[in-house]
Amino acid sequence: MSGSGKADRREWILRAAVQQGLLDPEAAVLAGFIDLDGVNETVRSLRNAFPDSPRVLHAFAAKANCLVPVLEELRVSGMGCEVASAGELAQALDAGFEPAQIVFDSPAKTRAELVQALTLGIAVNADSFQELSRLDEILATHRSDSRIGVRINPQVGAGSITAMSTATSTSKFGIPLEDEGNRQRLLQAYRDRPWLTWVHTHVGSQGCPLDLIARGIAKAVEFAEEVNDRLGRRQVTGIDIGGGLPVNFDSDETTPGFGTYVDRLREQTPVLFSGAYEIITEFGRSVLAKNGFTAAYVEYTKTVGGRPIAITHAGAQVATRTVFAPDTWPLRIEAHDPRGRAKQSRPVPQDIAGPCCFAGDLLARNRTLPLLDAGDIVVVPDTGAYYFSTPFHYNSLPEPAVHGARVNAGGRVTFQLLRPAQAVHPASALAGT
Ligand SMILES: *Cc1c(COP(=O)(O)O)cnc(C)c1O
């Protein structure tokens, strides 16, 4: 969909939400929305970007949006699911994923979690030599159909956001390939364990240029080739290439697209597409970010030190990273009137604040927008990934409802509740029970 098409669609969904009472200045001052048609379109573009063979499983990274109905939608659209905790694993199973469609990654898997994954047949990527020893112990007494791999750290360096870069020389994730002696130890680990048939890598999440990601994956593929050459058998049969395709938060354009990413991979590592390896991908943000938005009423406005400030109901409780690291995680803001129509008045610089009781609770500083009035609605695009699934319970602010939206051929918007708003339970209500 073109950039302006996405903005039109957002306004269409917003106006319908006001009309249908899903946004209400008294009863529902804040809500999240996911454009489910948009999600399906994005999944189609992902599937079309990769060849049909070798076999590819696109496992959605659950941490980007772990709402069970969202995971169900992705399952029905043909995706698998990547999980990194017992909680996400339970959500994936609730969403109906078959164990063979689930991949379990985490640097801190407990023995019980590993036993569960291995007995169910969920794919497991070991993160360390210690975890490999633990797998040995478990597999000595449990039968498993799981695909088992090792997460290697290709140590290709960081992208623009250090906290999101997992392939640095000292990252906590995976087994570092270039550390003294590790390549030999890894080769021996594969030699000793014929059930070790996958190689996994994930270079980072947001802020990693495509070339850096492609270089990391190329090193994982080269390592798989090295294992198979040295062992004289095709033991490694699959490469899990992780996620991390960066998202453009500046406009409605989806750049880079999955097609560009696959072109870059073909240049850097043609062997990946030779047919010798099955592929798993683990995209999260790039599947959902641009298909979701947050909407909040402006409760009051004021002018302080000459600058207009809009006090809204969306702050650190729903946009935690943006509030605490505004330069790294900037978000666009759009001004709408109380009925949801885009405001057209002359843009002026203003602060857009949240409801939390600390001064830094600002979604945007000095942002140029049509002047917001009390009763208006601010829309925060591109919040479909991570924002809805990662609440911050500051000030006991409740998690808002999240609604899925579909627009039918006649232009009517129908909504599906993806998460109810969290109830507020005053102590007096409990005392009465
Ligand atoms: C977070 C994560 C992903 C998803 O990253 P995105 O940037 O959301 O695509 C994939 N794989 C692993 C191992 C992760 O930790």
The ligand as an SDF file (V2000), in Angstrom:
LIG
                    3D

 15 15  0  0  0  0  0  0  0  0999 V2000
   14.0330   -9.9440   19.0800 C   0  0  0  0  0  0  0  0  0  0  0  0
   14.4550  -11.0950   18.2710 C   0  0  0  0  0  0  0  0  0  0  0  0
   13.9460  -11.2640   16.9820 C   0  0  0  0  0  0  0  0  0  0  0  0
   13.0410  -10.2500   16.3210 C   0  0  0  0  0  0  0  0  0  0  0  0
   13.6660   -9.0300   16.0320 O   0  0  0  0  0  0  0  0  0  0  0  0
   12.8820   -7.9380   15.1730 P   0  0  0  0  0  0  0  0  0  0  0  0
   13.7860   -6.7630   15.1620 O   0  0  0  0  0  0  0  0  0  0  0  0
   11.6130   -7.6460   15.8920 O   0  0  0  0  0  0  0  0  0  0  0  0
   12.6470   -8.5050   13.8140 O   0  0  0  0  0  0  0  0  0  0  0  0
   14.2970  -12.4100   16.3020 C   0  0  0  0  0  0  0  0  0  0  0  0
   15.1250  -13.3420   16.8400 N   0  0  0  0  0  0  0  0  0  0  0  0
   15.6370  -13.2070   18.0760 C   0  0  0  0  0  0  0  0  0  0  0  0
   16.5170  -14.2690   18.6070 C   0  0  0  0  0  0  0  0  0  0  0  0
   15.3230  -12.0790   18.8230 C   0  0  0  0  0  0  0  0  0  0  0  0
   15.8640  -11.9360   20.0480 O   0  0  0  0  0  0  0  0  0  0  0  0
  1  2  1  0
  2  3  1  0
  2 14  2  0
  3  4  1  0
  3 10  2  0
  4  5  1  0
  5  6  1  0
  6  7  2  0
  6  8  1  0
  6  9  1  0
 10 11  1  0
 11 12  2  0
 12 13  1  0
 12 14  1  0
 14 15  1  0
M  END
$$$$
